[in-house]
Amino acid sequence: MSISTTHSFLEAPNRKEAFYLCIAFALFYFLFLGSHPLLLPDEGRYSEVAREMLAAHDFITPRLNGSLFFHKPILFYWLQTLPLSIFGVNPWSIRIMPALSGVGGVVFLYWATSLLLGRAVGRTAAIILGTTPLYFGAAHYANLDLEVAVWLNASILSLLIGVLHEKKSWLLSAYICGSLAFLTKGLIGFAFPAAIMGLWILSTRQWSAIKKLNLPLGLIVVALICLPWLILVSQRNPDFLRFFFYQQQFQRFAGSGFNNVAPWWFYIALVIAAFLPWTYFLCRHLKMLYRLSSQNSIVGYLTLWALVVLIFFSIPSSKLVGYILPIFAPLAILTAMAIVQTGLKKKIFKSVLLALVLLSIITAILLQYLPLKNMRSVRTLVDALPKNTAPLSIVAYHTYFQDLPLYSQQTIRVVYHWQEIHGDSWSRELSYNPEQDPTQKKRLIEEDEFWSLWQQDKPLYVFLRRRDLENFEKQSGPLKEIATTKDTVVITQK
């Protein structure tokens, strides 16, 4: 089958096919969704912000353990509150929204790609994206990366359809999804679609596309969706705009004082590994795709999309695995074009797909038993605490357990040397600008204040690493061990 090079809609997407894809990937993603403990710190941190929104009925100002938390925008937390309010706090409910986002991203890719390149390419691209290992893993991980990638994918594809076919409804979709991407993770929600479309217009000299973008419509949509929350949160928190835009958006991109430092080639190696086995099919047909790019401007658009994402995230010294997720949608479409164009035998494709499904199921089962360091949850320790523990009677000593407030469903005290904070760490996250958040003094305490509280009659339930227990006992006097895991202990006064 050859791929048309015209810009007319090739085929209307098949609703039944979209429905079957939705059901198949929903089963694929929801199987074993809650079978492993929370992956810390992210799943504990971000879900706790959502829990505190529900508890305080404050859906404007995000807080982590009671402290102002302006590192990310608001949409992820809003979405997380829905399953938490219905199903309570547990790994399954915490991962519902990422899984639904993954399924939605697959179905949207099928729909948009079918319009542009035909149902065969759309169907193949959807299956490739949905079975890409990193995309699959992100659908089982409650942080912001997959959700912002899905909004970005939808915005970038909608923008192309809107321009090529002069469809106002698709331009509206592009601007809505870009705005939702901004409310999920910030300025990349606008930067990526604008950069990709701008470079495509420049490289193809399709200057008439600028008028087709209907930029006044875009500005109106962006203002209506983004400004209300920005205005409200700024009114309540005067330092928000400086911290969010300057420190978390610009400084984080350009600065070097953050964790997860990696070399410039990190994402190149990651994409090659994380797109397996589809990497093989893409690389095998690069020459064919290059020849096709001279006939079909969509190939150039997809190539620019992948390059912009790769180069943008390779520039900062701080690199996290999930950041690169927006690259897999264009790679999936390009790979699907190559597979359809070359008439790859269905038997081979089905064998690869079956192997991926089996591998994903095996991985999900193994996650229940592997003693990974970042999976150390305190849920069983919290279950051992007396019911209805008093507010602020739970204490984290020299370590912040990201899921402790989440499972105890209350803010906790944290003992630390708060005057000696360095680098990008949990201590810096919790101690954001005390002048803006005076309530921190009740929760973030120094050693001397803790030992004063320890001597009082009110019981404290202290969570600490086993390695710190010996030094703790030298000052504590008699104590009682309530519960323990391999590396964490809960104690109280005796």
N, C-alpha and C positions, 0 to 999 in steps of 0.2 A: 504493500500500500504506500503510495506517495503522499506527501504532505503538501497541501495547497499553499501557494505563496501569495494568494490574494488576501485582502483585508475584510472580506465579507464573512459573516458568521457561517461557519461550515455546517454545523449541526446544532439543533437545540439539544441541550443536555436531557438525558432520559431520567424522568423523575423516579421510576422504579429502580433504575441502576443506582441513582444517588441514595435512595432509601436502603438498598441492599448494602452499599458501601458503609452507610451510617451504622446499620445493625451489626455488620461483620466487625467493624473496628471498635464499636462500643463493647462487644463481647471480648474482643482481643485485648482491649485496654483495661476493662474493669475486672477481668479475671486476675485474682490475686492482688488486687489494687491495695488492699489494706493488710496484706499478709506479713509485712515486715515493719519493724519499728521506724519511728520518724528518723529521717536523715538530718542530722544536726550539723551546723547551726540553722540553716535556712528554714527548714520545715517548722522548727519550733519558734523561731524569731517572727516570721511573717504571719503565721497563724495566731500567735499571741497578740499581735497588733489588732487583728480582726476580732479576737475574743474580747479584748478590752473595749473595742468600739461597742460591741453588743452590751457588755456589762455597764458601761457608762452612758449608753445611749448618745454618744458623741460620734457622729459620722463625718466630722469635718477635720478634727485634729488627730492624727495618728499618734499613738503612744506605745512604747515598749516598756513593760514593767513600770508603768506610770510616768515614765520620762518621755518628753517630746521626741518624736522620731520622724524627722523630715528627710530621711535618706531617699525615699521613693514617693511617687505620687499616691493617689488614693484608690484607684479603680480595683486593683488586685484585692485590697482589704475589703472593699464593698462586696465583691463577688464571694470572697471567702466567708463572709458573715451568713450567707444564705444556707449552705449545708450545715454550718456549725449551729445555727439556730434551730434547724430541723432535726439533725441526727446527733447533736452533741459533739464533744471533743473526742475524736479517735482517729487513727491513721487513715481509715477509709474515707470518712467525711472530709478530712483535710485535703485529700487528693482528688475529690470529685471534680472540682473545677478545672485543674490541669488536664484530667482525662477528657472531660467534655471539650475543652479547648483543642486538644489533639484531634478528637473526632471531627469537630467543626472545621478545623484547618484542612483535613483531608477531603471532606465533602466540598468545601468551597473551592479547593484546588481543582477538583474534578469538574465542577460546574464552570468555572472561569476558563480553564484550559480547553474544555470541550467547545466552548464558543469560539475560541481563538484558533484551535488546531484540530478540532474533531474529537469525537467521543473516544476513539481508540487511544489517542494520545492522552486525553483527559483521564480515562480509566487507568491507564498504565502509570501515569504520573502520580495519581492518588495512591495507588498501591505501593509505589516506590517510596513516596514520602512517608506513608504510614508505617512502613516496615524498616525505615532507616533506623539503625540502632540508637543513635543519640536522640532522635525525635521520639522514639518509643520510650526510652528511659525518661525523657523530660515529661512525658505524659503521666509518669508515676512519681513525680517529684514536685512538691508544692513550693515553688518559688516563681518569680516573675518572668523568667526567660522564655518559656514556651508561649505564654499568653501574649507577651509583647510581639513575639515572632509571628504568631497567627494574625494579630491585628495588622502588622506590617505587611505580611504576605497579601492579605486581603486588600489593603490600601494600594500597594504597588501594582497588583494585577488589575484592580478596578480602574486605576488611573490609565493604564494602557488601553483597556477596553473602551473607556469613556472617550479617549482621544481618537483611537482608530475608527470607531464607529459613531462618534459624535452622539453618544448616549448620555443625557443629563443624569439619568438615574444611576449610572455607573460612576459618574463623577461625584455624585452625592455620596455614594457608597465609599469612594476613595477618601473623601474628606472626613466622613464620619469615622471610618476605621483608623485614619491617621490621628484624629483627635483622641480616640480611645487608646491608641498606642501611646500617645503623649501622657494621658492620664494613668497609664500603666507604668511607664518607665522614663518619661521625660522627652527631651528634645529630639531624640532619634526618631520619634513618631512622625516628625515633620522633615527631618534632615534626610533620611533615606529616600522616601518617595520623591522629594524635590531634587536631590542630587542625581538619582537614577534617571528620572524623566528629563532633567536639564541636560545631562550628558548625552542622552539618546537623541534629543532634538539637535544638539550641537553636532554630533557625529553623523547624523543622517541628513542634516540641513532641512529638516521639516519645520520651517519657521512658522508655518500656518498652525502648527500644533499649539503654539503659545496661546493663540486666541481661543482654540478649542478647549483649553483647560478651564475656562470660565472661573478665573481667579477670584472675582468678587463673590461668587457663590461659595468658594472655599473659605474665604475670610469670614463670611457670615456664619458658616457652619462651625468653624473652629472657635469663633467667639462665643457662640451659643452653648457649645459643649464644654469648653475649657475654662472660660472666664468665671462662671459662677463659683466653682470651688476655689480657684485661685484668689478671688476677691474675699471670700468668706474666711479662708484659712489665714490670709494676710492680715485681715482685720483683727482676728483673735490672737495672732502671733506675729508681731511686727518684724521679727528677724527671719521669718520664713523665706522670703524671696532671696535674700543674700545667701543664706545657707543652702537652699535647694539649687538655685541656678548657678551661683558662683562656685561653691565648694563641691557640691555633689555632681554637677554637670560639667562645667568647664575645668575646674581644678582637677577633678578625678580623671578627666581625659588627658590633660596635659602634664599632670604632676607625677611624681615618683614615690610619694610617701605612703603608698597603699600596698596591701598584701598581694599575694599571688603573682609576683613578678616572674615573667617568662620571656624567652628570646623572641625576636621578630617572626621566626618561622614556626612558632608554636601552632598557629591555627592552620597552616598549610598541612602539617603532619596530622593534626587532629581531624581535619576534613577528610583526608585520604583514608584514615582508619575508621572514622565514625560513619562514613557513607558506604562502607563495605556491606554486601558484595557489589553494590551498584557502582562503586568506583571503577571496577573492571569494565563494565559495559560502557560507562561514560568515556574512559580513556581509550578504549578500543576504537571508538568512532569519532574521535576529535576531528580528524581530517574531514570526515563527511559533514560534520556540523559546521566546520569552517567554510566549506564550499556552499553549504546551504545558507549561511549568513549573508552571502552576497545576493541571494534571491528573496530572503525573508527577513524583514527588519525585526521581527519578533525575536529571532535568535540573538541579534545584537543587543536587544533590550535585556534579555535574560542573562547574557554574558556580562553586561555592565552591572546588572543587579548583583551577581555573584562577586564580581571584582570590587565593587564599592563596599560591600559588607566585609569582605576579606581584608582589604586595605585599611578601612576605617578602624577595625578592631585590632589590627596588628600594630598600629602606631603607638598606643599607650603601653607603658611597661607593665601595668597590671592587667592580667588576662584571666578570665574565668571560662570554663568549658562551655557553659550554656549561652554565652554571649553570641556564639557563632550560629545559632539555630536559624536565623533568617536566610542563611545561604542555601539551605537544603531544598527549599521550594523551587528556585530556578534550576538547581542541579537536577532535581527530580524531573522537571519538564524537559530539559535538554536530553536527559537519559532516555526518557519515554519517547521523544522524537526519534532518537537513534534506534531504539528497539523496534518501533513501528516502521520506520523507513527501511530497515534492513530485513524486516519480516522474520524476526527471531522466532524460532519454533516455540509453540505454546508449552510443550513438554518441558523444555529447559527452564522457561520462566516459572512454571508451576513448581518445579523441583526446588528452585532457589527460594521461592516464596514459602513453601512448606518447611524448608530447612530453617528459615528465619523465624517462622511461627514457633517451631519446636524449641529453638534456641532461646527465644524470649520466655517461653513457659518454664523451661529449665532454670533460667536465670532468676525468674520471679520466685521459684520454689527455693533455690539456694539462698536467696537473700534472707530467708527466715532463719537461717542457721549460721551464716558466716559472721564471726565476731569482729566486724569492722569497727575501727576506732570511732568514726563519726556517727555510728549508729547507737552509741551508748545512751539509752534513754533512762530517765529516772521514774518512769511510770510506775513500776512495781514498788519503788521506794515511797512514792506519794501514796499509793494504796495502803501502805502500812501505817500512815499517820492517823492519829485520832480524828474522828469525824468532827466537822465544824471547828477546825483550828482557828484561833483568834487571828484577826488581821495583823500582818507584819510579825507574826510569831515564827514564820518560816524564814530561815537565814541561809544564804549561800556564802560559804567562807572561802575567800580568795579565788573562787572560780564561779562563773555564772553559768548555770545549767539552763540552756535555752528553752527546754520544755518544762522546767519546774513551775513557772507561773502558769503555763498553759494547763498542765494537768492538776495543779492545786487550785486553779481558777481564782487566784488572788495575786496581787503584787507582793513581792518579797523584799526582805532586806538583803543587801549585798555588802559584805565586808571586804575592803580593799584599801590599798594605799592610793587614794584618789588624787593626791597631789603629785604622783609620779607616773602619770599616764604617758605612754609613748606609742607612736605608730598607729596603725589601723587595726583596732581591736574591739572586743566586746565592751571593754571598760570605757573606751571613747564613745561608743554608741550610747551607752547608758548615761553618760555624764555630760550630755550636750548642754552647754550654756546655762549654768545654774541661775544666772540673773534672770533669764527668761522663764525658768521653771523652778521656783523656790521650793516646791514640794519634794524635790529630790533629797533634801536634807533628812527626811524621815526614812528614806529607803537606802541611800548610799552612805554608809557609815564607815568611820575609821576604826582601827583596832581598839583604842581606848574607850570609845563609846560602846563598842560591842561588849567588852569585858565588864563594863559597868552594868549593862543590861543582863549579862549572864549571872551576875551576883544577885539579881532580884528574884522574887518569888514566882513571877510569871514564867511559865515554861517556854523555852525556845527550842525549835527543831532545826538543828544545824546540818546542812548537807556539805560534805567536804570530801576531797579526794583522800583515798586511803594513805597515800604517801605523806599527807600533811597531818595525819592523826597523831603521830608520836609527838610532834612539836606542840600540837594543840593541847594534848593531855598534860604537858608540863605546866601550863598556865590554868587549865580548867578546873583541876581538882576532880573529885568523883563525878563520873558521868555514866550515862546509860545508853547502850547501843540499841536502837530501835529496829533498824533494818540495814542490810548491806548487799552490795553486789561485788563483783570481782574487784572494782577499783573505786567504788563510792560507798560512803558510810553516812548514816543518819544517826545523830546522837542528840541527847537532851540532858538537862541537869538531873543528877541523882538525888 
